[in-house]
Amino acid sequence: MSWTRKHLLGLQDLSRDEIQLILDTAEPCKEIFTRPIKKLPTLRGRVMVNLFYEPSTRTRTSFELAGKWMSVDVVNISTNLSSVAKGESLKDTAKTIEALGADFVVIRHYAAGSARLLAETVQISVINAGDGAHEHPTQALLDLFTIKDKKGSIEGLHVAIVGDILHSRVARSNIWGLTKMGAKVTVIGPPTLIPQGIEEMGVEVSHDFDEVIPRVDVINMLRIQKERQVAGLFPSLREYSALYGLNRRRLDRAKDDVLIIHPGPTNLGVEITSDVAEDPRASINEQVTNGVAVRMAVLYLLSGGKDIP
């Protein structure tokens, strides 16, 4: 199939075939990592603006490298040093970026729906790098890519997503992507961190990590998003970690070939211990590598590309 969309706003919007096309396109992009010169002329002359209203290490740097390796001119806007600090609205900022000649704007914002608002405001391509607790499509795509790379296929796998489901845009995008690609998904966490009605997204819900862990093929650990939480959702980090943290004792009950992923940043000692994060079955750093390949693929497809040279 060919790509026809102008924007990437979320995996809820995408079909299984569209997700597969992105994953397939990312394969040759990852091969570029093995080249002595990591540069392609593919998108020379295109301009991408990273517009981040929230902190980011992996996503922002990954998009910047993805653009530069495809010869895109990349501009990073720090909102605290821009006219946003003077009260400029999101829509006016987007229109300014468009007027400056950008072809893509990569937006991370604390408000759900912000990426869609931009897509309705400007004529350039909008890529959602995380909108509040709503979606984070490229993170889910790189997770899918990692799972497919390690397991050979996503179809038929049982994936556990563990932790702060309520505030996690990663969880939502992963649920949409995994279920569309044929995986079974169980979300695990305390009742206060599981959204009401999430079963309607096609997942099972459990509050008992120890009961589920022997049956899953992939464990996707999520951090506690203290920046989005109100007080009183669980008694203490210590108690949360005892019930829902992935430690060596708990990992010993998992399948020998279980795959461990985490979107980062990790809160070591809370949702995952340092020894488990460094276990050979954990692919946390490889996820970061795969993120560049996936974001290259997204830029390429949004530009109407056909084949990666």
Secondary structure, DSSP 8 states (H G I E B T S, - for coil): -----S-B--TTS--HHHHHHHHHHHHHHHHGGGSSS----TTTT-EEEEEESS--SHHHHHHHHHHHHTT-EEEEEEGGGSGGGGT--HHHHHHHHHHTT-SEEEEEESSTTHHHHHHTT-SSEEEEEEETTTB-HHHHHHHHHHHHHHHS--TT-EEEEES--TT-HHHHHHHHHHHHTT-EEEEES-GGGS-TTGGGGT-EEES-HHHHGGG-SEEEE----GGG--TTSSS-HHHHHHHH-B-HHHHTTS-TT-EEE--S---BTTTB-HHHHTSTTB-HHHHHHHHHHHHHHHHHHHTT-----
